[in-house]
Amino acid sequence: MFGLIRLPILLMIAFIVGVFFERSNQREACETRGFWQDGICMTVEGPNE
């Protein structure tokens, strides 16, 4: 019975950790092209430059 309760809790924790990990990767990738402001990557140059 405890396994049925433990599985959704562990899945939720893994999902939340994955979201924070991906946001961290996006922030690092943004540093090469622009700056991070309010959770959005603001690029310095235009898309076709």
C-alpha positions as a Python dict, from the first residue, in 0.01 Angstrom:
ca = {
    (1, 'M'): (0, 0, 0),
    (2, 'F'): (282, 239, 81),
    (3, 'G'): (424, 183, -268),
    (4, 'L'): (109, 327, -425),
    (5, 'I'): (149, 646, -222),
    (6, 'R'): (526, 667, -261),
    (7, 'L'): (526, 645, -644),
    (8, 'P'): (330, 969, -715),
    (9, 'I'): (530, 1155, -451),
    (10, 'L'): (863, 1047, -603),
    (11, 'L'): (739, 1129, -953),
    (12, 'M'): (635, 1476, -841),
    (13, 'I'): (973, 1537, -678),
    (14, 'A'): (1156, 1417, -992),
    (15, 'F'): (942, 1644, -1212),
    (16, 'I'): (1008, 1951, -995),
    (17, 'V'): (1383, 1882, -988),
    (18, 'G'): (1378, 1841, -1367),
    (19, 'V'): (1203, 2176, -1413),
    (20, 'F'): (1460, 2357, -1198),
    (21, 'F'): (1746, 2178, -1378),
    (22, 'E'): (1613, 2277, -1721),
    (23, 'R'): (1559, 2639, -1612),
    (24, 'S'): (1920, 2648, -1495),
    (25, 'N'): (2036, 2518, -1833),
    (26, 'Q'): (1826, 2780, -2014),
    (27, 'R'): (1976, 3055, -1800),
    (28, 'E'): (2331, 2938, -1878),
    (29, 'A'): (2253, 2921, -2251),
    (30, 'C'): (2104, 3271, -2237),
    (31, 'E'): (2426, 3421, -2101),
    (32, 'T'): (2598, 3378, -2440),
    (33, 'R'): (2330, 3565, -2639),
    (34, 'G'): (2171, 3814, -2403),
    (35, 'F'): (2058, 3860, -2046),
    (36, 'W'): (1802, 3693, -1818),
    (37, 'Q'): (1516, 3914, -1699),
    (38, 'D'): (1206, 3799, -1509),
    (39, 'G'): (1239, 3440, -1632),
    (40, 'I'): (1278, 3541, -1999),
    (41, 'C'): (1593, 3549, -2209),
    (42, 'M'): (1627, 3893, -2366),
    (43, 'T'): (1862, 3870, -2663),
    (44, 'V'): (2092, 4154, -2755),
    (45, 'E'): (2089, 4108, -3132),
    (46, 'G'): (1808, 4031, -3373),
    (47, 'P'): (1730, 3675, -3488),
    (48, 'N'): (1883, 3716, -3837),
    (49, 'E'): (2196, 3906, -3745),
}
